[in-house]
Amino acid sequence: MTTTTVNVRRPGVRLGLAVLAGSGALICGIALMATSAWLISRASQHPPVLYLMVAIVSVRAFGMGRGVLRYAERLVSHDAALRLLARTRVRVFERLADLAPAVRPSGDGGPLGVVLDNAEGVADRWLRGVLPMASAAVACGAAVVLEWWLLPSAGAVLLAALLAGGLAAPLLAASGAR
């Protein structure tokens, strides 16, 4: 099976918004875990409830923010991917229309199906590959910056762990798969 590469313009602003929304959802998830863990451990000491109010409100805000931002990320990213897919299909059909007199119809739509599957692969590459990795990179970067600001040695450890898990592990897996 051959792969057809189509030159498309960069999706631009919509994909950037999707990365920001996805990163925000990941950051809200991290903050939700940290805040709820602190709230549980602090509440076990039975302080006055007023001491816990900021944490209680924060847990609610991070929980709602995570859901809203995840929804926004899905909405914007799929909109961008479908627009990219539509543009790609139009370009493919325009190129195929120029070749139409020279192409003999096969009756089963085989070559056209392969071309359309390859066009859908362009959208899937963004939705399932680039956007999640970019969102995770932004969220990890924000976590490292915050940790470095709070305690530089812990920030360095977090950075090393994220680099090992995010770069070294996939490279080792790829070299082992060969």
N, C-alpha and C positions, 0 to 999 in steps of 0.2 A: 504494500500500500504506500502510495506516495503522499507527501504532505505539500500542500500549496501554501506559499507564503504571500500574503497580500499586504501591500504597504498602506497602512492607515495612519491618520493623524493621531496625535496623542489625545486621549479622552479629556485631559485637562482638569478643569475646576471641579466637576462632579466627582471624579475619582479622588481628588484632594480632600473634598468634603467627606467622602466616605471613609478615607483614612483617618481624618480627624475625629469623626463620630465613632469609628471602631476603636480608636485609641482612647477616647473618652470613656467608652463602655468598659474597656479593660482596666483603666485607671479607677473607675468607680467600683469595679469588682474587687480590685486590690484594696482600695480604701474601705469598702464594706467589710471585707474579712478582717482587716486590722482594727477597725473601729468596733466591730461586734465582739472580737476577742478581748479587747480592752474593756468593753462594757460588761461582759460576762465576768471577767476576773475582778473588776472593780465592784460590781454588784454583790459578789460573794462576801465582801467585807461589810455589807449592810450600812453604807453611808446614807445620809439624807438624800432623798430622791432628787432634790434640786442640784446636787453635785453631778448627777447622771443625765440631766436634761439635754445638754449639748450633744452628748454621745448618742442619746436616744433619737434625737432629731437628725443627727448625722447618719445614723444607720438607715433611717427611713429615706432620707434624701439620696444617699448613695444607692440604695436598692431601687428607688424609682428612676434615678438617673441612669443606672445601668440598663434597665429595660427600655427606657425612652431612647437612649443613644444607640442601643443595639438595633431597635426598630428603624431609627433614622439611617443608620449605616446600611442596613439591608435595603431600605427603600431607595436611597441615593445610589448605592453601588449597582443594584439591579437595573435602575433607570439608565445609568451610564453604560452598563454592559449591553443592555438591549439596544441603546442608540448606536453603540459601536458595532453590534451585530448587524443592525439595519444598514449602516453605512458600508460595512464589509460586503454584505450580500448585494447591495446595489452595485458596488464596484466589480464584484465577481460576475454578476449578470451582464454588466456592460461589456466586460472583456469577453464573456462567452458569446454575446450577441455578435461581436465582430468575427468570431470563429464559426458561427452557426452554419454558414454555407459549406464549410469544409468538413464539418463533423457529421458522421453518419449516425442516425438515430439507432439506439440499441433496443429500444422498446421497454427495457426494465428500469431505466433511469439510474443505472449503476454509476456511471461517471459523475453525473450531476449530484447524486447522493453523497459521493465521496467529497466533492467540492463543498457541499453545504455542511457536512460534518466538520470539515476543516475550518470553515468560517465560524461555526459554533465553538470550535476549540479556541478561537481568539478570545471570545467573551469568557469562556470558562477559565482561561489562563489568568485573566484579571480577577475574576470572582474567587477562584479557589487557590490562586497562587500568589499574585503580587499584592493584592489588598490585605489579606491576613498577615503576610510577612511584614508589610510596611506598618500596619497598625501595631503589631507586636513590637517592632523595633522602636516606634515612637513611645509606646507605653513603657518599655524597658529603659529607654533613655531618660524618660521622666522619673522613673523609680531610682535610677542611678544618681541623677542630679539631686533629688530630694535626700537620698541616703547620704550622699557625699556632703551635702550641706549640714545634715544633722551630725554625722560622725564620719569623717573622711576615711578612716580605716575600714569601716563597714561598707562604705561606698566602693572602695577598691576591691573588697572581697566580692561584693555583689557584681561588679563589672567583670571580674575574672570568671565568676561562675556563669554569668550570662554569655560571655564569649565562648567559654568551654561548651556550654550546652547548645548555643545557637550556631556556632561555627565549627568547632572541632568535632562534635558528635556527628553532624551530617557528613562532614568530609571523611571521617573514618568509616561511616556506613557506606558511603559511595565507593570508597576504595575497596572495602570488603565485598561489595556486590559484583565487582569486576572479575 
